[in-house]
Amino acid sequence: MLRKRWIAAGCAVALAGSFALTRNAAAAAELAPIGSVAPNFTLPSQEDKPVSLSDYKGKWVVLYFYPKDMTSGCTIEAHNFQRDQAKYDALNAVVLGVSLDTVESHKTFCTKDSLTFKLLADPNHKVIEAYGVPLKSSGPMHYAERDTFLISPEGKVVKQWEVKDIQAHSGEVLAAIEAVKK
């Protein structure tokens, strides 16, 4: 009986450890810490030209990582960021989306859904790993977790979200920018 309890306890610990490893599998570390200098990067966008974080020095940057172009949740999230573009502009902020998808996939997504902000292709997941965003797998498909970073005009990570509510997320980000600016 005691042996069975030890085995059950061991399985529970292994299962809990497995979840923790899954959430942090991409980076062997946690999400880029608040207050740290945001890792610089250069990635191609749907416009076929490279985009660097340093291009936006002096602006607020909303760097959001999402699983996959043209899927229901990602489309809702992108539409909400698009809907609020005028509000981001008024706050001197830009929105940059990052996924493992290709530039061609981003072009299709932006054209189909009238997205005007930049979507960045990170098929080698270098930026995803630099920010500590976990990768998940579903069969042969790999994708990034839904995480967002608010980066100050000085290039520091000010806030981060492990996004749970895609409907409210753009509003949360706008509220955070307004709160930090005060």
DRENLOKE-16303 format. One line per 2 residues: number of its first residue (from 1); their letters; for each residue x, y, z of N, C-alpha, C. Coordinates in steps of 0.05 Angstrom, whole numbers. Example, Ala and Ser with C-alpha at 12.3 -4.5 7.8 and 13.67 -1.06 7.14 Angstrom:
1> as> 264/-114/156/246/-90/156/264/-66/156; 257/-45/142/273/-21/143/258/1/157
//
This chain:
1> ml> 16/-24/0/0/0/0/17/25/0; 38/26/17/56/48/18/70/52/-9
3> rk> 78/31/-21/91/32/-48/73/45/-68; 47/39/-68/28/50/-87/26/81/-83
5> rw> 26/89/-57/24/117/-52/49/132/-62; 72/121/-58/97/133/-68/96/135/-99
7> ia> 87/114/-112/85/115/-141/65/136/-150; 42/138/-137/22/158/-144/33/186/-139
9> ag> 47/190/-117/59/216/-111/80/223/-132; 96/203/-139/117/208/-160/105/215/-187
11> ca> 83/203/-194/69/210/-219/58/238/-218; 47/246/-195/36/273/-193/58/294/-195
13> va> 81/289/-183/104/307/-185/114/308/-214; 116/285/-226/125/284/-254/106/299/-272
15> la> 80/297/-268/60/311/-284/63/341/-280; 65/349/-255/68/378/-249/94/389/-262
17> gs> 115/374/-260/140/382/-272/138/383/-302; 123/365/-314/119/365/-343/105/390/-352
19> fa> 85/400/-337/71/424/-345/90/448/-344; 106/449/-322/125/472/-320/145/472/-343
21> lt> 154/448/-350/173/447/-372/160/455/-398; 135/447/-402/121/455/-426/118/485/-428
23> rn> 111/498/-407/107/527/-408/133/542/-413; 155/531/-404/181/544/-408/200/530/-427
25> aa> 189/512/-443/206/496/-460/222/512/-480; 211/535/-489/224/550/-510/249/564/-501
27> aa> 252/570/-475/273/587/-468/289/578/-443; 282/557/-430/296/548/-406/297/571/-386
29> ae> 281/591/-389/280/613/-371/251/624/-372; 246/644/-355/219/655/-355/217/677/-377
31> la> 194/688/-379/189/710/-398/209/732/-392; 216/748/-412/234/770/-409/224/787/-385
33> pi> 241/791/-365/232/804/-340/225/833/-343; 205/842/-327/198/870/-326/222/886/-316
35> gs> 227/908/-329/250/925/-322/275/919/-338; 276/896/-351/299/889/-367/299/903/-394
37> va> 322/906/-406/324/916/-433/311/895/-452; 293/903/-469/280/885/-487/300/875/-507
39> pn> 301/849/-512/320/838/-532/315/850/-560; 335/861/-572/332/872/-599/329/849/-619
41> ft> 318/855/-641/314/834/-662/310/847/-689; 313/832/-709/306/839/-737/293/815/-749
43> lp> 268/819/-759/253/798/-772/239/809/-797; 234/792/-816/219/801/-840/189/804/-833
45> sq> 177/824/-847/148/828/-843/133/821/-869; 107/824/-868/91/819/-892/97/838/-914
47> ed> 111/860/-909/119/879/-929/146/873/-942; 156/849/-937/181/839/-949/206/856/-941
49> kp> 204/871/-920/228/885/-911/231/880/-881; 257/879/-873/262/873/-845/253/895/-826
51> vs> 244/886/-802/235/904/-781/252/898/-757; 263/919/-745/279/916/-720/265/931/-698
53> ls> 268/920/-674/257/934/-650/269/962/-648; 295/965/-655/308/991/-653/296/1011/-672
55> dy> 281/1003/-692/267/1022/-710/247/1038/-695; 238/1029/-672/216/1041/-657/225/1055/-632
57> kg> 251/1061/-629/261/1075/-606/245/1101/-604; 236/1108/-580/220/1132/-576/190/1127/-578
59> kw> 182/1103/-584/154/1095/-585/149/1072/-566; 124/1070/-557/115/1046/-542/112/1024/-562
61> vv> 121/1000/-555/118/977/-573/102/956/-559; 81/947/-572/65/925/-563/74/901/-580
63> ly> 90/883/-568/101/860/-582/85/836/-573; 68/827/-592/50/804/-584/57/780/-600
65> fy> 59/758/-586/65/732/-598/39/716/-599; 34/703/-621/9/689/-625/14/662/-640
67> pk> -5/643/-637/0/617/-648/0/614/-679; -20/624/-693/-22/617/-721/-40/637/-736
69> dm> -30/646/-760/-46/662/-777/-72/649/-785; -93/665/-787/-119/657/-798/-133/635/-782
71> ts> -127/632/-757/-142/615/-739/-161/632/-724; -182/620/-713/-204/636/-701/-194/655/-679
73> gc> -180/645/-659/-171/661/-637/-151/683/-645; -133/676/-663/-113/695/-672/-125/716/-689
75> ti> -146/709/-705/-160/729/-721/-175/749/-703; -188/739/-683/-202/757/-664/-182/776/-651
77> ea> -160/765/-641/-140/782/-628/-129/803/-647; -122/795/-672/-112/814/-692/-133/835/-699
79> hn> -158/827/-702/-179/847/-709/-182/867/-686; -179/859/-661/-181/877/-639/-158/897/-639
81> fq> -134/888/-644/-111/906/-646/-116/925/-670; -126/915/-692/-131/932/-716/-153/953/-709
83> rd> -175/944/-696/-196/962/-689/-186/986/-672; -166/981/-655/-156/1001/-637/-131/1016/-647
85> qa> -125/1013/-673/-100/1026/-683/-100/1056/-679; -122/1070/-682/-122/1099/-678/-115/1105/-649
87> ky> -124/1089/-630/-118/1093/-601/-88/1089/-596; -76/1068/-609/-48/1063/-606/-32/1086/-618
89> da> -40/1096/-641/-27/1119/-654/-27/1143/-635; -50/1148/-623/-53/1171/-605/-35/1169/-580
91> ln> -28/1144/-573/-10/1140/-550/19/1136/-558; 25/1142/-584/53/1139/-594/62/1110/-591
93> av> 44/1091/-599/50/1062/-596/46/1048/-622; 62/1027/-626/60/1010/-649/54/982/-640
95> vl> 40/967/-657/34/939/-651/50/922/-671; 65/902/-660/80/883/-677/71/855/-668
97> gv> 62/839/-687/54/811/-681/76/793/-691; 82/772/-675/103/752/-682/91/724/-680
99> sl> 97/708/-701/90/680/-700/110/664/-716; 108/638/-715/125/620/-731/118/620/-761
101> dt> 95/632/-768/86/632/-795/106/646/-814; 103/640/-840/121/652/-860/111/680/-868
103> ve> 128/694/-882/121/720/-893/97/717/-912; 97/696/-928/75/692/-947/48/688/-932
105> sh> 49/673/-910/25/669/-894/16/696/-882; 35/712/-872/28/738/-861/15/756/-883
107> kt> 26/755/-907/15/771/-929/-14/764/-934; -19/738/-935/-47/728/-939/-65/737/-917
109> fc> -56/734/-892/-72/741/-868/-78/771/-869; -58/788/-874/-62/817/-874/-80/826/-896
111> tk> -77/814/-920/-95/821/-942/-123/812/-937; -126/787/-928/-153/776/-924/-168/791/-902
113> ds> -154/799/-880/-166/811/-857/-161/841/-854; -150/854/-875/-145/883/-875/-129/892/-850
115> lt> -108/878/-844/-90/885/-822/-69/904/-832; -65/926/-818/-45/946/-827/-20/947/-810
117> fk> -21/934/-786/3/934/-770/21/911/-779; 45/911/-770/65/892/-780/63/865/-766
119> ll> 64/844/-782/66/816/-772/94/806/-780; 108/795/-761/136/787/-765/138/757/-765
121> ad> 154/747/-784/158/718/-787/183/710/-771; 179/691/-753/201/680/-736/201/649/-738
123> pn> 205/638/-763/203/609/-766/225/594/-751; 247/607/-745/269/594/-730/267/600/-700
125> hk> 246/613/-692/239/620/-665/261/633/-648; 277/649/-661/299/663/-646/288/685/-628
127> vi> 269/700/-638/257/721/-622/239/709/-601; 224/689/-609/206/675/-590/223/665/-566
129> ea> 246/653/-571/263/643/-550/276/666/-534; 284/688/-548/296/711/-535/278/723/-514
131> yg> 252/722/-519/232/733/-500/221/712/-481; 230/688/-483/222/666/-465/194/656/-470
133> vp> 184/660/-494/156/652/-501/157/622/-506; 141/607/-493/141/577/-497/130/569/-524
135> lk> 141/548/-534/130/535/-558/113/512/-550; 92/507/-564/74/484/-560/73/468/-585
137> ss> 64/443/-582/61/426/-605/33/413/-605; 22/410/-628/-3/396/-632/1/379/-656
139> gp> 9/354/-652/16/336/-674/41/348/-687; 41/350/-714/65/361/-727/67/391/-726
141> mh> 46/405/-717/46/434/-717/59/445/-691; 76/464/-694/88/478/-671/79/507/-672
143> ya> 75/519/-649/66/546/-648/75/559/-622; 75/586/-622/82/601/-598/58/605/-580
145> er> 63/606/-554/41/612/-535/33/641/-541; 10/648/-530/-1/675/-534/9/693/-510
147> dt> 31/708/-515/43/725/-496/47/753/-508; 45/774/-492/49/801/-501/68/816/-482
149> fl> 84/833/-494/103/849/-479/98/878/-487; 98/896/-467/96/924/-471/125/935/-466
151> is> 135/948/-487/163/958/-486/162/988/-487; 176/1001/-468/176/1030/-465/191/1043/-488
153> pe> 187/1070/-492/202/1084/-512/233/1082/-508; 241/1076/-484/270/1073/-478/279/1044/-483
155> gk> 262/1027/-490/270/999/-497/269/980/-474; 254/986/-453/253/967/-430/225/953/-429
157> vv> 226/929/-419/201/914/-416/186/926/-392; 162/936/-396/147/949/-375/125/931/-364
159> kq> 114/914/-381/92/896/-373/92/873/-392; 81/850/-381/79/826/-397/53/812/-390
161> we> 42/799/-410/17/784/-406/19/756/-417; 10/736/-402/4/710/-413/-25/711/-419
163> vk> -32/716/-444/-59/724/-452/-78/701/-449; -100/707/-435/-121/688/-430/-147/697/-444
165> di> -152/723/-444/-177/733/-455/-171/750/-480; -173/738/-503/-166/752/-528/-185/775/-534
167> qa> -210/772/-525/-230/794/-530/-222/820/-516; -212/817/-492/-206/841/-475/-177/850/-477
169> hs> -160/835/-491/-132/840/-489/-123/867/-500; -132/875/-523/-124/901/-534/-131/923/-514
171> ge> -154/922/-503/-163/942/-483/-145/942/-459; -137/918/-450/-118/916/-427/-92/930/-433
173> vl> -82/925/-457/-56/937/-466/-58/967/-467; -80/977/-479/-84/1006/-480/-85/1019/-452
175> aa> -100/1006/-434/-102/1016/-407/-75/1016/-393; -59/996/-398/-32/994/-386/-14/1017/-396
177> ie> -15/1022/-422/1/1045/-433/-8/1071/-420; -34/1075/-419/-44/1100/-407/-35/1102/-377
179> av> -36/1080/-363/-29/1080/-334/1/1086/-330; 17/1074/-347/46/1078/-344/55/1106/-352
181> kk> 41/1117/-371/47/1144/-381/41/1166/-360; 23/1160/-341/15/1180/-321/36/1185/-300
//
